[in-house]
């Protein structure tokens, strides 16, 4: 019984540290955050930090990974059942581009982490769209960088924009990327005009 309580307390402390790191990531650069600030935000003792994480970097890496996993789950839910690979890309971009309005903390974490943030849209989905002839481009890695880099730019812009502009920017980016990857204007706009599944 005591062992069970101890394990629960350890899990609660670890979760509190992780939550604090995620919260701090929305407004601070990890390099400028002290372990003291993390433990105070988590409301745990300073000495308990090293019982759970060997370094501040490992904690922040895990915080980013959990944010990315949450992001990926949202994209997976939104694209489940879609059969058009162009729509899968468009929905991933449109959902993520709306984060400043719908999931502001995730948007801020993505913006802070920048190009090191793990993409929620898998490169395999992009490759599949090319292989079946729905999208056209020459290099998987470069195309993937185009998707992620442009999304980062739009998220950064939209975090300072008004609410209606956020949705417009997300949809315009989706149209632009589909056109970049070979869809004609009318087809790209038709794909992006479809209702979002979530």
N, C-alpha and C positions, 0 to 999 in steps of 0.2 A: 504493500500500500504506500509506504513512504517512498519507495523507488518510483512508483507511478506519479506521485505528487512532484517529486524532484524532476522527473522527465518533463512533466507538464510545465513546470516553472522555467526550465531551461528552454523549452520550445517557445514559451511566451516571451522570454527575454530576447531570444534570437529574432522572433517576429517583430518585437518592438524596435530593435536595432535596425532591422531591414526597412520597416515602415518609416523610421526617422530618416534613413539614408535616402529613400525615395522622395520624401517630402523635401529634404534639403536640396536634392538634385533639381527641383523645379525652380529654384531661385539662386543657387550657389554653385560655383565651380568646386568640385571635390578637393582640389589642391588647397583651397583656402579654408577648408572646414577642419576643425580640430576634432580629435577623438572626444575631448571634453564636451564639445558642442553636440556631438552625436549622442553621447550617453545622456546629456541633459534633455535633449529633444525626445529621447526614448524613455526618459524617466527611470533609468537604471543606474546602478553604481558604476563609476568609472572602471574599477577593477574587473568588472564582469565582462568588459568588451573582449579581452583577449581569451576568455573562456569559449568564445564563439567564433571569433575571426582572428586570423594571424596578422592582418593588416587592414588599414582603412581602405586600401585599394581593392582588396578582395571583397569587402562589404559593398563598396560602390559598384564593383563589377557584377555582383549578384543582384543588386538593386536594378541595374540596367537590364540584366537578363530576365528578371521577373516582369519588368515593364514590357520588354520585347515579347515575352510569352503571352502576356495579356493582349497585346496588340495583335499578335498572330492569331489568337483565339477569336478576336473580333473579326478579322479578315476571313478566317476559315468559316465562321458562321455566316458572314455576309455573302460569301461566294459558293457556299454549299449548294449543289444541284445545278449550278450554271454550266451550260454546255458550250457556250461561245467563249473561246480563249480571249478574245478582244474584250468581252464584257467582264471577264475575270480581272483583267488588268484595270479596266476602267473603274470597276467597283472598288478594288483595292485602293486606287488613287483617290477616288471620291470619298470613301469612308475615312481614310487617313487624313485627307485634306480638310475634313470637317472637324478634326480633333480639337482645334482651338475653341470651337463652340461646344462640342459634345464630350470631349475628354481632355480638358485643358491641362491637367497635370501631365498626362502622357505627351501631349504636344510640347510642353515645356521641357520634359526630359529628352525627347527626341532632338529638339532644338539645341539643348545644352550639349548633348553627346556628339551631335553632328555626324560626320561621315563614319565614325566608329560605331554608330548605332546599328545593331543587326536588323536587316530588312525583314519586314513581316510578309512581303510578297516574295515568294521563292523564285530563285533564278530558274528552277526546273519548269515553273509555269510559263515563264517567258520563252524558254527554249522550246517547250511543247507548242506554243502558239506559232513559233517560226516553223517548226517541223511539219505542222499540219497546213502550213501556207496561209494562216490567218494574219500573221504579222510578218514584216519583211525588214531584215537588218543583217549586217555582216558579222558582227562579233557579239557573243553572249555577254561577256564581261563589260564591254563598252555600253551596250544597250541597258544592262542592269544598272550601271553607274548613272546613265541618263535618267532613268526612272527615279532612283533614290536621290540623286543630286537635285533634280528639279523639285521633288517633293519636299526636301529640306528647305529649299529656297521659298517655296510657297507657304510652308508652315511658319517659317520665320516672319514672312510678310504678314500672314494672316493673324498671328498672335497680337499684332498691333492694329488690325483692321476691325471695322464694325461687323456685327453679326451677319448681315446679308452678304457682305463682300466675301466672307469666308466660304460660303457655299458656291458662290459664283467662281471664285478663284480655283476651288477644287475641281469643278466641272470643266472650266476652261483648260486647266492643266491636263485633265483626262483627254479632252478633244485633241489638244496639241500633241500629246504623246502618241495617240492612235494615228494621227496624221504623220508624225515623224516615222512611225513604223509601217507606213505604206497604205493606210486606209484613206480612201477619198473623203473629202470634206463631208458629203452627205451621209456616208456610212458612219463616220466617226461621230457625227452629231446625233445620229439615230441611236447608236449604242449608248451614248452618254445620256440621252433623254429617257432611257428606260428607268422605271422607278427603282430606287435602291431597295434591296431585299430587307434591310433593317433600318 
